[in-house]
Every structure is written in structure tokens, then in C-alpha cells.
Amino acid sequence: MKPRWQHALSWALGALAATGAQAATVAVDVGHFLAKPGATSAYGVPEFEYNHSLAAVIAARLAADGVAVRLIGHRGELADLHARPREAEEGGATFLLSVHHDSVKAHQLTPWVWRGRELAHSESASGFSLFVSRRNPQLAQSLACASAIGAALRAAGLRPTPHHVVGADGVGRPWADELNGVYYYDNLVVLKYTRLPGVLLEAGVIVNRDEERELASPARRALTADAVAAGLAACGVTSGGGSAKMRAD
């Protein structure tokens, strides 16, 4: 019996074939904003900075393949989460990717001092994860694309993190595709309030000191961008070729 994500991938590809593939515009959403920049990394860098840098590399990689890209939230001023999927739809996007970097629960953090700053780190988790919402009307394609991106990340030598999964205390997120690091997170605003297929990517765990150093490197960002491009092509969102366009909010 095929895993659910493989059925979803087959469905998505079949739907695209039946309707005729249209030119893709991928909305790349920079997670968080300057006033509330998300998690603080082990070395004291706001998550927004990591999200911004990786989103730019992903956008450039897709544009190099001839995919039209719309950057959302890259100026760091977009506080309204509901505005993000709305901008993607109004901008003609056919897919929404929200770019983030991960942390852990507060009780898993260990205080430490780095260059005179009191910070926190955790070595309890590392790796990527992807999220889809069952409240998204395009769940089948969302899941197919999340799984395809996860498979491409694994093929590139990265591994998913299991630390979001539901534990004995019932806290966490259920697996949608364990092999490829995909979870269900039904109430994510950017995913449940859009009519587009959408995926949230946690590229890695920035409170893990070793992984943060990797995530800050151009090589890791390029590898992640390549995997995203490969995954979106594999799930039928993009096909490459043509002239590229990039727009920003």
C-alpha cells in the first residue's frame, strides 16, 4: 500500500495533467517580521534574519529556472499574518512557501554566554521539518509538494527532525509523512487562510549551535534552495524554462 503522500502526489500530478499546466508563480513568504522576529538563535541572531537570507536564495534559485516569484514580507514590516496569503493570491501566485527556522520548547533550552551575551541553546533537536494544514482547501497538492521537498532534502543528505511529533503528553504535531519530515499543523494562519496549496518550511534548528553554523553558510542555503526547486518540480508546481520574473511586496 502506498503511503498517503504518494497518493497525494499522484492526485496532484493527475489534476495538473487534466487541467493543463499553467505558468507557475511561487510566493515565497519570509517568516516573521522585524518587530517580532521569531526565535533567537544560539548565537543571538533573530530568526527573521535567517528567514530573510534563505528566502532570497530560494527566490533567486526558482527565478533562475524561469519561475515567476513573489517575495512576501521581505521588508520586515508585514505584521498581519492574514495579509500574507492574501498578497500571494492577489499577486497571482499558484503556490505559497513560507520560510522559517526552528527552535525547541523553552524547557529544552540551556542558558549559556556567548561573547558577553546571555543566550540559550539546545542540542536536543536538529534537522528540517515541513508543515501542511488540513484546513487548506488544497491539502492534497500541499502534502504532495511538502513530501517532494522533504524527499529532495533527504536526497541531499539532510535529515528531518522528529521533535515536533505528538508525545505521550499529547503535545505536538501528528505526522503527515514521517519519512520526509512532514507534519500536520492545522491552525497555521498562512496555510489555512489561503486558497493556494501551501507549505511551511523549517529549514533547520537555529538553537542548535552546530546546525546554526551550517544554516548560516551559503552552501547550506544553496542546498536547501536546490531541494525546494527540485521538490516543486517533482510535485508539478513548476516545470522550469522560460523567462524569470521576481516581484516583492
C-alpha positions as CSV (number, residue, x, y, z in Angstrom):
1,M,0.0,0.0,0.0
2,K,1.3,3.4,-1.0
3,P,1.9,6.0,1.8
4,R,-0.6,8.8,1.8
5,W,1.9,11.3,0.5
6,Q,2.4,9.2,-2.6
7,H,-1.3,9.1,-3.2
8,A,-1.4,12.8,-2.8
9,L,1.4,13.3,-5.3
10,S,-0.3,11.1,-7.8
11,W,-3.5,13.1,-7.3
12,A,-1.7,16.4,-7.8
13,L,0.1,15.4,-10.9
14,G,-3.1,13.9,-12.3
15,A,-5.0,17.1,-11.6
16,L,-2.4,19.2,-13.3
17,A,-2.4,17.0,-16.4
18,A,-6.2,17.1,-16.5
19,T,-6.4,20.9,-16.3
20,G,-3.3,21.7,-18.2
21,A,-0.2,23.1,-16.5
22,Q,-0.2,26.9,-16.1
23,A,2.8,29.1,-15.7
24,A,3.8,29.0,-12.0
25,T,4.2,31.9,-9.7
26,V,5.6,30.9,-6.4
27,A,5.0,33.2,-3.4
28,V,8.0,33.0,-1.1
29,D,6.9,34.3,2.4
30,V,9.7,35.5,4.8
31,G,8.5,34.2,8.2
32,H,8.1,36.8,11.0
33,F,8.8,40.5,10.9
34,L,11.2,43.0,12.5
35,A,9.2,43.9,15.5
36,K,8.6,40.2,16.4
37,P,11.4,38.4,14.7
38,G,10.7,34.9,15.9
39,A,13.2,32.7,17.8
40,T,16.6,33.8,18.8
41,S,19.4,31.6,17.7
42,A,22.1,30.0,19.9
43,Y,24.4,32.8,18.8
44,G,21.9,35.6,19.2
45,V,20.7,36.1,15.7
46,P,16.9,36.8,15.2
47,E,15.1,34.1,13.2
48,F,13.8,36.8,10.8
49,E,17.4,37.4,9.6
50,Y,17.8,33.7,8.7
51,N,14.4,33.5,7.1
52,H,15.2,36.6,5.0
53,S,18.5,35.3,3.8
54,L,17.2,31.9,2.9
55,A,14.1,33.2,1.2
56,A,16.2,35.4,-1.0
57,V,18.3,32.4,-2.1
58,I,15.3,30.3,-2.8
59,A,13.6,33.1,-4.8
60,A,16.8,33.5,-6.9
61,R,17.1,29.8,-7.4
62,L,13.5,29.5,-8.6
63,A,13.9,32.6,-10.8
64,A,16.9,31.0,-12.4
65,D,14.7,28.1,-13.5
66,G,12.3,30.6,-15.1
67,V,9.7,30.5,-12.3
68,A,8.0,33.8,-11.5
69,V,8.5,34.6,-7.8
70,R,6.7,37.0,-5.5
71,L,8.6,37.8,-2.3
72,I,6.3,38.5,0.7
73,G,7.3,40.2,3.9
74,H,10.9,40.7,2.9
75,R,11.0,44.3,4.2
76,G,10.1,43.1,7.7
77,E,7.0,45.3,8.1
78,L,4.2,42.8,7.4
79,A,2.8,42.1,10.9
80,D,-0.7,41.0,9.7
81,L,-0.4,37.2,9.1
82,H,-3.7,37.2,7.2
83,A,-2.2,39.7,4.7
84,R,0.5,37.2,3.6
85,P,-1.8,34.7,1.9
86,R,-3.9,37.5,0.6
87,E,-0.9,39.1,-1.1
88,A,0.1,35.8,-2.5
89,E,-3.4,35.3,-4.1
90,E,-3.7,38.9,-5.3
91,G,-0.3,38.7,-6.8
92,G,-1.3,35.7,-9.0
93,A,0.7,33.1,-7.1
94,T,-0.1,29.4,-7.7
95,F,1.8,28.1,-4.7
96,L,2.8,29.6,-1.3
97,L,6.0,28.6,0.5
98,S,6.6,30.1,4.0
99,V,10.3,30.1,5.1
100,H,11.2,29.7,8.7
101,H,13.9,28.3,11.0
102,D,13.2,26.2,14.0
103,S,13.6,26.2,17.8
104,V,12.5,24.0,20.7
105,K,10.3,24.3,23.7
106,A,11.6,26.6,26.5
107,H,12.2,23.8,28.9
108,Q,14.6,22.2,26.4
109,L,16.9,25.3,26.3
110,T,20.1,25.6,28.2
111,P,21.4,29.0,29.2
112,W,24.9,29.9,28.0
113,V,27.0,33.1,27.5
114,W,28.4,33.9,24.0
115,R,30.6,37.0,23.6
116,G,29.2,38.5,26.8
117,R,25.5,37.9,25.9
118,E,23.3,35.7,27.9
119,L,21.7,33.3,25.4
120,A,20.2,29.8,25.2
121,H,20.9,26.7,23.1
122,S,19.7,23.2,22.8
123,E,21.4,20.1,21.3
124,S,18.2,18.0,21.7
125,A,17.0,18.6,18.1
126,S,18.3,19.2,14.6
127,G,17.1,18.8,11.1
128,F,14.4,20.2,8.8
129,S,10.6,19.9,9.0
130,L,7.7,20.8,6.8
131,F,4.1,21.6,7.7
132,V,0.7,21.5,5.9
133,S,-2.7,22.4,7.2
134,R,-5.7,20.1,6.8
135,R,-7.8,23.3,6.8
136,N,-6.2,24.3,3.5
137,P,-8.6,23.5,0.6
138,Q,-5.6,22.3,-1.5
139,L,-4.4,19.8,1.0
140,A,-3.6,17.0,-1.5
141,Q,-1.2,19.2,-3.5
142,S,0.2,20.8,-0.4
143,L,1.1,17.4,1.0
144,A,2.4,16.2,-2.3
145,C,4.8,19.2,-2.5
146,A,5.8,19.1,1.1
147,S,6.7,15.4,0.7
148,A,8.6,16.1,-2.5
149,I,10.6,18.9,-0.9
150,G,11.4,16.7,2.1
151,A,12.4,13.8,-0.2
152,A,14.8,16.2,-2.1
153,L,16.2,17.5,1.2
154,R,16.9,13.9,2.3
155,A,18.4,13.1,-1.1
156,A,20.8,16.0,-0.5
157,G,22.0,14.4,2.8
158,L,19.8,16.3,5.3
159,R,17.5,14.6,7.8
160,P,14.2,15.6,9.2
161,T,13.7,16.3,12.9
162,P,11.2,14.3,14.9
163,H,10.9,16.7,17.8
164,H,7.5,18.1,16.8
165,V,5.7,14.8,16.9
166,V,2.9,14.1,19.3
167,G,4.4,12.6,22.5
168,A,3.0,10.8,25.5
169,D,1.7,14.1,26.9
170,G,-0.3,14.7,23.7
171,V,1.6,17.9,22.9
172,G,3.0,18.2,19.4
173,R,2.1,17.7,15.8
174,P,1.0,14.5,14.1
175,W,3.0,13.1,11.2
176,A,1.6,13.6,7.7
177,D,4.6,11.9,6.1
178,E,7.2,10.7,8.6
179,L,9.8,9.6,6.1
180,N,10.0,13.0,4.5
181,G,9.6,15.1,7.7
182,V,6.1,16.5,7.0
183,Y,3.7,17.3,9.9
184,Y,0.1,18.4,10.1
185,Y,-0.3,21.9,11.7
186,D,-3.9,22.8,11.0
187,N,-4.0,26.3,12.5
188,L,-1.1,27.9,10.8
189,V,-2.6,31.2,9.6
190,V,-0.6,31.4,6.4
191,L,-1.7,27.9,5.3
192,K,-5.3,27.7,6.5
193,Y,-6.4,31.1,5.2
194,T,-5.2,30.7,1.6
195,R,-6.9,29.1,-1.3
196,L,-3.5,28.2,-2.7
197,P,-1.6,25.0,-2.0
198,G,0.9,25.9,0.7
199,V,3.8,24.6,2.7
200,L,5.7,26.0,5.7
201,L,9.4,25.0,5.7
202,E,11.5,24.9,8.9
203,A,14.9,24.8,7.3
204,G,16.8,23.7,10.5
205,V,17.1,24.3,14.2
206,I,18.9,27.6,14.9
207,V,19.2,27.0,18.7
208,N,21.4,24.0,17.9
209,R,24.9,25.5,17.9
210,D,26.4,23.2,15.3
211,E,23.4,23.3,13.0
212,E,23.2,27.1,13.2
213,R,26.7,27.4,11.8
214,E,25.6,25.2,8.9
215,L,22.4,27.1,8.3
216,A,24.3,30.4,8.2
217,S,26.6,29.1,5.4
218,P,26.0,29.9,1.7
219,A,26.4,26.2,0.9
220,R,23.6,25.0,3.1
221,R,21.3,27.8,1.8
222,A,22.0,26.8,-1.8
223,L,21.5,23.1,-1.0
224,T,18.1,23.9,0.6
225,A,17.1,26.1,-2.3
226,D,18.0,23.4,-4.8
227,A,15.9,20.9,-2.9
228,V,12.9,23.3,-2.9
229,A,13.3,23.8,-6.6
230,A,13.5,20.1,-7.2
231,G,10.6,19.3,-5.0
232,L,8.3,21.9,-6.6
233,A,9.2,20.5,-10.0
234,A,8.6,16.9,-8.8
235,C,5.1,17.7,-7.5
236,G,4.1,19.6,-10.7
237,V,4.0,23.2,-9.4
238,T,6.9,24.2,-11.6
239,S,8.5,22.9,-14.8
240,G,11.4,25.3,-15.3
241,G,12.3,27.1,-18.5
242,G,11.0,30.4,-19.8
243,S,11.9,33.9,-18.6
244,A,12.1,34.6,-14.9
245,K,10.3,37.3,-13.0
246,M,10.7,38.3,-9.4
247,R,8.4,40.7,-7.6
248,A,8.3,41.8,-4.0
249,D,5.6,43.3,-1.8
